[in-house]
Amino acid sequence: MTTPDTSFPEANELTQHLFDALKKHPKRIVFTEGQDERVIRVAAQLVKMEIIAPILLGDKNRIRAMAVQMGVSLKFINVMDPRRSSDLDLFCKRLEKVERYRGRVVADAREMMAKPHNFAAMMLQYGQADGMVSGNQANPASIYRSLMQFIKKDPNAPKLFSVVAMVAPHLKHFGSEGMLFLADCGVNPEPSVEDLAGFAVETGKLAEHFMGHSPRVAMLSHSTHGSMPTASSKRVVAATALARDMARKQLLEIEIDGEIQADVALDLAAAEVKLQDKRAEKSADVLVFPNLDAAHISFKLLEHVAGAQMYGHLLCGLSRPAAQVPKTVTEESLLGTAALVGVEAIKYRDIYPDGEIV
């Protein structure tokens, strides 16, 4: 049995669960920016752990030279240059066909498909990879465009949104098991009532998949159950009612509470004081924020000030698993994010055993 590289921290409760699942069902994950020492080192670690078959996109000679200089083996790591791939012509034909269906003409299909994010998304859509990790050297907007253009939408999700998984066993009141799932942390500036409800239900399902039990979802506000009835808090109230109805129709055992303040969601002592009906019996596992500013600022503070370990952003609302990591991503975070995407790919194969891709 292989052992992890000692330069990587020991697995925590979340990542150990992910690694164990992938040991049984290894997946192929494509990294769009392969010319990055962090990606090369993480790819080698994933191979060593026997959990993921990495695919690195970029200049082959450059990546190989970097690996030699780093003293890292590329054994069992597939390095591909989209510009010279034998699949490029096939992907160009598929692109042209899709664009004709949409009533558009592609000016230069080869130039478009040779871009790593587009090439990786096409690989994902047509079953040549099980998941995709991007963002370590690219802007989020370019990643979102590629995924929304080439990946089929998930019919159950409201739209593209992002979820960040965070682990902090050293912090008090950090979820029921020392982990939290936060949404939407990266895509929608001002989500509608329908969006918030969809984020709550889909993130609840995601948390259940990773945690192995039904989560408690908190829809956050500056108000708790009418304590400050503003237009913003009333929007969260409406979203909570809609989310509960959606969960009930889908026969989901997900507890959804809102509108509530962050301390009420996470600290049972605060909940006992502020909730007249004393319904909170455990800390929330999922936090749904009223807007992007609140979500993004919160997870950055938790990561950089409170020392919580961050994984993601896992991009939801697509029919294929993908993640956008920040440019400042650490190797440990990159490793865990790849594992998140891989375990999501296991769920996809369970839902579509015959590889539904059209």
C-alpha positions, 0 to 999 in steps of 0.5 A, a space after each residue: 500500500 502506498 503512503 502519502 508524501 510527508 510534505 502534504 499535511 495529514 488528511 482531515 475528516 473531509 479529505 480522508 472520506 474523499 480519499 477512501 472513496 476514490 481508492 475504490 473508484 479512481 477518476 480522471 481529472 484534467 488540470 487546465 493549467 499544467 505548467 505550474 509547480 503546484 499542479 505537477 507536485 499534486 498530480 504526482 501525489 494523486 498518482 502515489 495515493 492511487 486515487 486519481 489519474 491526472 491529465 495536465 494540459 500545457 506545453 509538454 516539453 515545458 512541463 517535463 522540464 519543470 518536473 525534472 528540475 523539481 525531481 518529480 516523476 510524471 509516471 502515470 500522468 498524462 501530459 497533453 498539449 491541446 494545440 497538438 492533440 489528435 482530438 483537436 480536429 474532432 473537437 473542432 467539428 463538434 464545436 462547429 456542429 453545436 454552433 450551427 445548431 445555435 445559429 452561429 458561425 465559428 470564425 476560427 474553431 482551431 484557435 478556440 478549441 486549442 485554449 486549455 479551458 475550452 479543450 478541457 471542457 470538451 474533454 469533460 463533456 464527451 467523456 474523455 475526463 471525469 472532472 476538471 480543475 482550473 483557476 490556478 493561473 487563470 481568471 474565473 470569468 474565462 473558466 465560467 465561459 468555457 464551462 457554460 458554453 461546452 458543458 450541459 446544464 444540470 436540469 435540477 439546479 437553478 444556474 451556475 453557482 459555486 460552493 466552498 468546502 471548509 474544514 476547521 476542527 480547531 475552531 468552535 461552532 464550525 459546523 456539526 463536524 468541524 466542516 462547513 459548505 458555503 454558497 454561492 461564493 463566486 458567481 452570482 452577485 445578487 441572487 434572486 429568491 429562486 436562485 437562493 432556494 435552489 442554492 440551498 437545496 443543491 448545496 444541501 444535497 452536495 453536503 449530504 453526499 460528502 458527509 454521509 448524513 442529512 445536513 442542516 442548511 442555514 439561510 443567512 441574514 442580518 435578521 433572525 425570524 423577523 427581528 429586522 424585517 428589511 427588504 433583504 431579510 424578507 427576500 431570504 424568508 421567501 427563499 427559505 419557504 421556497 427551498 423547503 417546498 422544493 426539498 419536500 417535493 424532492 423527498 429530501 430529508 434536509 433541514 432548512 432554516 431561515 432567515 437567521 443570523 450567523 451566530 444563530 446558525 452556528 452557536 447553539 447558545 446564541 440560538 437558544 437565546 434568539 430562537 423563541 421556539 428552540 428548534 436548533 438542536 445542532 449547528 448548521 452544516 451549510 451556509 447560504 449567503 444572501 449575496 456574493 459580497 457576503 459569501 466571498 468576504 466570509 470565506 476569505 476571512 475564515 481562510 486567511 484570518 481564522 485558519 480554516 482549510 478551504 477546498 473549491 470552488 466546486 462549480 454546481 449547476 453543470 452536468 459534469 464536475 468542475 472546480 475553479 481554484 484561486 490563484 493563491 491555492 495551496 498544494 493541500 487545497 488543490 489536492 483536496 479540491 481535485 478529490 472533491 471533484 473526483 468524488 462528485 464524478 463518482 456520483 455522476 457515474 451512479 446517476 448516469 451509468 451509461 455515460 449520458 453525455 448529450 
